[in-house]
Amino acid sequence: MKRKRLIASLLALSLCAGLSFTSCGEKNKVNENGNKNRNETEGAMDKEQYLNIFLKAEPKSIDPSRSSDTYSSQVLCHITDGLTRIEQDESGDKIVPGIAEKWEVSEDGTKWTFYLRDAKWSDGNNITAKDFEYGIKRTLNPDTGSNYAWLITPVIKNAAAYNKGEGTVEEVGVKAVDEKTLEITLESPIAYFLDLTYFKVMYPQRQDMVEKYGDAYGSEAEHMLSSGAFVLDKWVHDSEVVFKKNPSYWNVDNIKLDTVTMKIVKDESAQMNTLFTGEVDLGAVTKPEWKEKFDSSGNFEYSSVAQPTVTYEVFNQQSRYFKNNKIRKAFVVALDRAAINDTLYRGANDPAFAWIPPAVQIGGEDFRKKADNLPVKKLLDEYKDPKALLIEGLKELGESENPADMSVTMLQSGTTARSREFAEFEQQRLQEVLGINCSIDYYEWAVFSDKIHKGEYDFASQGWMGDYNDPMTFLEMFTSTANVVPSGWVNEEYEKLIKDSTMTIDQEARFEMFKRAEDILVYEDTVISPWIFRKSSTYTRKYVKNVMTPLFGPIDVTKAYTEGRGK
């Protein structure tokens, strides 16, 4: 009976999130498309509707199956609608219907049936259930080489076998029943499955377009069709991405912006000047002197919220030194996270003494509050002398026990002054505390990412933003089959914990599994070194309205508009 109640509870939550906009406790009146009534949100809207925002770096690819960074996600969410969408209102993140206008779940929670609305691609062709089936199966196809297939391989029936080359595509539990009905069969009831339906691994894809452009698909504006609010009008690499309203979009009547431009500005001073002078309408600001300048102007609204994002360091356990656990631990203990936050992040964030950020929930509870475990704190309490610990590790390896004889290379993403500030701060700290020689290799994001995936690094700093609201989005990525951040690490207990967590929707049982997995990852095997839990620090021009910044999704301007620009 308990299992049936849990499944019933899951289905009730799913249906509440997906089938009704007004019966789940929402405070605002909404119309059938999920937008506030026009006369409640708009005064005198500007005649020219356009918005300029930042894109922090050049996307590696906007092919949904091969996209692997937040920059491509920011582009994709504006040109693509999935089965569902992640949006935001005063009550927080919510999952709303996208191209699927409704869905049903079987009594045992393993079969989901999605019913598509009348929707078209930007070239006028109908979006069909076959497009979703093709897109999902293409992501799973081992020949595609998707870095994100791991997200759905343990979820969809027979997906893992197919992705490993051990099963056939026909056996995968995704089927277009007819033009407007998609059926997805799961390996078992999955507590977070609905949260995957708005993510890029489940986006629709047109087979004819993929086959036409081959490996170039997703590399240029003209290679992409849109199923979302905007079409990709222009992509000037390393400079800007320009969008135009998609006249074929199913919800076009509620899209107010005609043009959106995402500007790639890498230098921080240039970013601040661009935002202050009005060339860009909103952006992140962290330097106190710039915050004071923006505040005193009276032209901006400021917001800051905890994000499901952590910056961290990963160690390559195939490298000469980092195959030793004590050396990895020494690098974790050597860092002063409070100093990193105060100096590099200007005090805008929080030091990370664990891996899963405070914004992440499990069963409606904050995981971090529920867990009384801080694995980095345990390391700091246990090892007071990181240099002595390092020497122990060197001795175990049979290396020189003099740290001055040890040389390692840090891989750094970005070549800007800000990137160098980060890398050189850590370099100096490691050399002072551990007495080692540390050099730095700087690369732009695409090359940096390639080197990580090829295992061509000693250790590297990067960030991770959760894809959905469940601890799994922070833990599954380190399983041996995920290949998200290749480190050469495999732990059988960890693998079993993650697998077992997908076989139940008992949130208390899942919590205990995740708590143990985090301890293995950070404290016992020290695969990574968490640094900082991020908070947003955003200044938005007062004339900009309705920009959505979901915790578990990129900035979304599909419902934005301007009112009073130029006044």
N, C-alpha and C positions, 0 to 999 in steps of 0.2 A: 504493500500500500504506500509506503514511503516513497518508493521509486516512482510510482504513478503520480503522486502529488508533486514531486519535483519536476517531472516532465510537464505536467499540467501547468505548473507555475511558469516554466520556461516558455511554453507556448503562449500563455496569457500575456507575458511581457512582450514577446515577439509581435503578437497581433496588435497589442496596444501601441507599440512603436511604429508598426507599419501600416495598419489599416484605418486608423482613426487619428485625426489631428486634434480633435476637440474633447475626447472622452478620457484622456490620460492626465488630466490635471493641468493642462496648459492655461495660462492666465490671459493670453491675448486672443482676440477674435481673429480667425484666419479664414481665408477663402478656400475653395476646393483644391488649389495648388499649393497650399501651405504658406501663402503670403498674407501679411496683414492687409486689411482692407485699405484700398488706395486712399480714401479720404482720411484715414487715421495716421498714415505714415508720411504723406506728402503735402507740402504747402505749395509754394511756387517753385516747381522743379526747374532747373536750368534748361534752357532750350537745347544747348549742346551738352550731350551726355557722354562724357569720357572720363577715364581715370588712369592715372599713371602710378605704378607701384614698382617696388624693387623685385628683382629675381637675383638671389645672392650669388649664383654661379651658373655657368653654361651647363645645361642638361647634357648628360652623356648620351641619352637616347630617349625619345618619347614613344618608342615602340612599347605598348602596354606589357607585352610579355618579357621584354628585356630591360625595361626601366628599373633602376635600382637606387635612385636617390630622391630626395625631397624636392629638388629643383624640377625634375621631370614630372613629379606628382602635381606640383603647382600648376604646370602647364596643362597636364592631362585632365585635371578636375574641371577645367573651364571649357574643354572641347569634347568631353565624354561624359555621358550619363551611364551609370551601371544599372543593375536591377534596382538598387536603392541608392539613396544619396545620404551623406552625412551633413546635417545642417546645424544651426545654432540659433537659439533664442534666449530670452532672459532666464529660462530654466536650465540652460546648458545644451550639451550635444543631444541630438535626436536623429534617429534613423527614419527617413521618410521615403515614400515611393519614388522611384525614378522611372525607368522605362517599364518596370513591373508595377502595374497599378494596384495589384493585390497578390497575396500568396496564401497557401494553405500548408499545414504540416500534418503528417500522419500521426496517428495515436502514439506510436512508439518513438516519435521524434527523429526518424531517420530519412524520411522522404519529404522533400520540399517541392511544392509545385508553384511556379511563378506564372502569372497571367500578364502578358504584355499589353500595354496600351497601343493605340495607333501612333506610331512614331516613325520618323524618317531620318535617313542620313542626309548630310548637307548637299548631296547630289540628287536628292529627291527619291531615292530608292527606299523601300520599306525596311525598317529594322526588324529582324525576325529572330525567333528563338534559335534558329540555326547559326546566326551570327554569334550568339552567346556560347553555344555549344562549341563552335569552332575556336573562339577566343580562349576559352578555358582549356580545351584540349591542346591547343597550340602552346600555351604556357607550360603544360605538363609534358609535352613532347620532348624527350631528351635531346633531340637534334636542335631544338630551339636554344638550348643553353640558358634558360631563364635562371636568374639569380634569386627569384622570388617564388619559384614553384614549391619550395619547402613549406610555404604558408598553407597550401591546400592539399599537399600529398598525404598527410595523415588524416585528413578530414573527409574527402570525397572517396567513395568506394572504389577500390582498385586503382586509385590514382598513384599510389606509391609504387606499385608493381610496374605500371606503365612507365613512370618516370625513370625507373631503374633499368628499363629495357627488358623487363621480365614478364610483361603482360601486353595485351593488345589494346589499341585505342577503343575498340568496340566494347571492351569490358569496363571502361571507365563509367562511373555512375552519373553521367551527364547526357541528357537526351532531349532533343527537340521533338515533342509529341506531335505538334503541328506548328504552323507559322507563328502562333502567338502563345504557345504553352511550352514552358521549359521545366523539365523534371530533373531534380538533383537528388541522388541517393547518397547518404553518408555512411561511413563505416560504423558509426555509433552516434547516439545523440550528442551533439556538440554544443556546449553552453554558449559559445561565442560565434556560432556560424553566421547569424544574421549580420554581425559586424564585418564579415568578410565580403558581403555582397555588394558593398559600395567601393571596394578596393580594386586597384587596377588589374590584379590577377584574374578578376572575373568580369572585366570589361568586354563588350561586344567587339568583334573584329571582322572586317570584310575580307573574306578569303581571296577575292579577286585582286584587291589592293595589295595584300601581303605578297601574293605570288607575282604581281606585276613589278614590284620594287625590290623584292628579295631582301638582301642584307641592308639595303639603303632605306628600307621602310622605317619610318620614325626618325630620319636624320635631316629632313627638310620639310618646310611648310607644305609644299606642293605634294608631298608624299602621304599626306594625312587627310582622312575624311573626319567629319565631326558628327557626333550623335548628341552633343551637348549644347549649351547656351551660346557658345561662340565658335567661329571658325578661325583657324590659324591663317592669318592673312600674310604675315611676313615674319621671317626668322633670320635676323642678321646675327650670325654666330659671334658670341662674346660681346654683343652690343645690346640687342633688344629683341623681344618677341612681341608681335602686334596681333591683336585679335579684333575681329568684327562680329557684330551680332549675327547669329545664325538664323536666317529667315525660315528655315525648315524645322527649327526646334519645336518640339511638341508643346513647350510652355513659353513660346516666344512672346506672347502678349504680356507676360509678367517680367520680361527682361527689359530694363530701362537704359542700360549703358549701350551706346552704339560702338564704342571703341575702348579697348583696354590695352595699355602698353606696359609691358614688364621690362624695365631697364636693368641691364647688368652693369652695375657700377662697383668695382672691386675695392677701390681705395676708400677708407673710412672718412677721411676729410672731404673727399668729393661727394660721398653719400650725404653727409650732413649738410653741405652747402646746397646740394640738389634738392634736399627736402626743405630746407629753410627758405629757399627762394621760390618754392612752389612748382618746380619742375616735376617733382614727385609729390603725391598727395598723402602718403603715410609711410612710416618706416620705423625701424628699431633705433633707439638712441640710448647709449649707456654712459658716455662721458659726462661727469657732473657739470662741467662748464657748458656743454651743449644743452644739457637738460635745462639748466638755468636760462639759457638763451631762448629755448623754445617756450618755456613756461612764461617768461616775461613778455613774449610777443603777443600773447592773448589769442593766438590764431589756432591753437591746437587743443585737442582732447588727449589726455594721457591715460593709459591703461597698463596694468601689470598683473598677471595671473601666473600661478604655477603651471608649468607645462609638463607633459609626459615625455620629457627629453633629458638625456644625460650625456655629458661629455666624458670620455673615458680613453684609456690607453689599452691596446691589445699587444700581447707578446707572442712572437713567432716561436713556438716550441720546437721547431725544426732548426732553429739557428744555434750557433755555437754555444752561447751562454744561456739563453732563455729556455733551454730544455731542462734547466735545473729549477726546481720549485723554490728553493731558498733565495736564489737570485731574483726571481720574479717577486717574491714577497719583499725583498729588500728595496726594490724599486717602488713598490706600493707604499711602504712605510716611510721612505725618504721624502715623499712629497708633503708639503704643508698646504692642505686644501683651503684653509681659511685665507692664507696669503694669496693663493691662486685666485680666489673669489675677490678679495679686496683689491689686488693689483691688476689682474688681467680683466676681470669682469666688473671692476669698479663697485664692488659690493652689491651688485644687482641680483645675484643669484644665491644659492645655498650650497655649502660644501656637501659632497655626496659621500656618505659613509656606508652605502649599500648600493645595489644595482637598480632595483625597481623603484622608480620615482614616486613621490607622494601623490601625484595626480591619478595613479592607477588604482582601479577598484577590483574587488572580487566579490561577487554576490551582493553588490550594493554597498560594501564596506571598503574603506580605504585600506589597501594592502599594507602600506607602510605603518599606519597606526595600529593595525591588527597584529603585525609582526613585531615582536620585541627584540628582533635580531638585527644587529648592525655589523656585518662581517668585517668591514674595514676598521671599525672601532676595535673589534677583537684583535685584529692584527697589530694595531697601534699599541694596545694594552699589553700584548704578549711579547712584542719585540721592541725594546726601547733603544736598541743600538743597530740601526740598519746596516752600518758598515761592517760590524762584526758578523751579522747574518750573511752579508754578501761574501765575506771571506770564507765562511763555512761552506757556502755553495761552490765557490771556486775550488776549494779543497776537494769536495766530493767529485768534481769534474776532472780532477787531476791537472788543473790549470795553475798558473802562478798565483800565489796567495797575496800578491801585492796588487791592490786595485788599480794602481797607476799603470799596470801592464795590460789592463782590460780596455778594449776599444769597441764601442758599439755605435750604430748609426740610427738616428731617429728619422722616421719618414714623416714629412709634414705636408699637409694639403694646403696649397696656396703659396703665392710668391709675393704677396703684398707686405707692406710694413707691419700690418696687424698680424699676419701669419708669422712673421719673423719675431715679433714681440712675444708671442706665445711660445714658440720653439726655443728661443734664447733664454727665456725665463726658466724653463725646465732644464735646459742644458746647464745653466749656471748652478741651479740647485743640485742636480745630480753630481756635478763635478765637485761641489763644495762638501756635500754630505757623504757621498760614497767614494770620492777620490778617483773616479774613473775618467777615461777619455770618451767624450760623446760628441760625435759630429752630426750634422743635419743635412738631409737631402730634401729640397723643396720641389714640389711638382704641382701643376694644376690638377683640379679634381679628377678629370678623366684618366690621366696617367697615374695619379696616386691610387685610384680605385683599381686599375689594372694591376699595379704592382702588389697590392694587398691580395688580390685574387690569385696571383701567380706565386704568392709566398715569397716575394722578393723584398723582404724587409726584416729588420731585427725587432723593432717595436714602433708603433704608430699611434697617433692621437686622432680621434674622430668623434662623431656624435651619433646618437641614435634617438629617433623620435618614434614612439609607439604608433602602430598602425590601427589599433583598436583597443577598447577599454577592457583589458584582461592581462594579467601578468604573463600569459603565454607569449604575448608579442615581444617581451624582453628576454624570454628564456629559450624559446624554441630555436632562435637564430644561432645558438651555439651547439646544437646537435650536429652529429657528424655528417648527416645528410643535407643539412641546410646550405652549407657552403656560402654563407653570407659574409662572414669574417674568418677566412681560413687561418687557423692558428696551429694546426697539427695536433689539437687536443681531442681526445676521446675518453669518456668516462662511462662505463657500463651502467653504473647506478643512476647517473644523471640521465642517460638515454632512456632508461626504464621509467624514471619518474615523469619525464615529459610525455612519453608514450601513454603511460597509465592515466595521466591527467586528461587525455582526450577520450578515455573510455568511460567517463562518468560525468554526470552533471551535479554530483554532490559537492557543493562549493566548499564545505568544511574539509572534505577529503582532498580536494584540489589545493586548497590553501596550504595544508600541511606538506603536500608534495612540492609546491612551489617554494615554500620556506626552506625546505631541505635542499632543493636544487640551487637556490641562490647561495646558500652556505657553501656548497661544493664548488660552485663557480668562482666565488670571490675569496672565501677564507681558506678552504682546504687545498684546492688545486690552483688558485690564483691565476686564472686565465686572463683576467682583465683587471684594470685598476680604475675604478670610478673616480671621477674628479668633482664634477659639478652637476647639481640638479638645476635645470634652467627655469627662469621665469621670463615671461614676455615683458618688454619695456617699449611700448609703442606710442608714437605720437601721430595723431590723425588730424588732418585739417577739419575744422568744424563744419564745413559745408559737405563733407562726405558722410553719407548715411548708409546704414544697413550692411556694412562689411561684416562678413562672418569669419570668425577665427576659431573653428572647432578645435578642441583639445586634440582630437584624434583625426586630424586631416589638415591639409594646407590652407592658407588664407584663401577665401572664396568670395569673389565679388559678383557672383551671378545675380544677386538680389540688390546690389548696391546702386546708388544714384547720387547725384549732387544737387544741392539746393543752396544757392547764394554764392557760387564761385565768383570771385572778382569784386565782391562787396567789401 
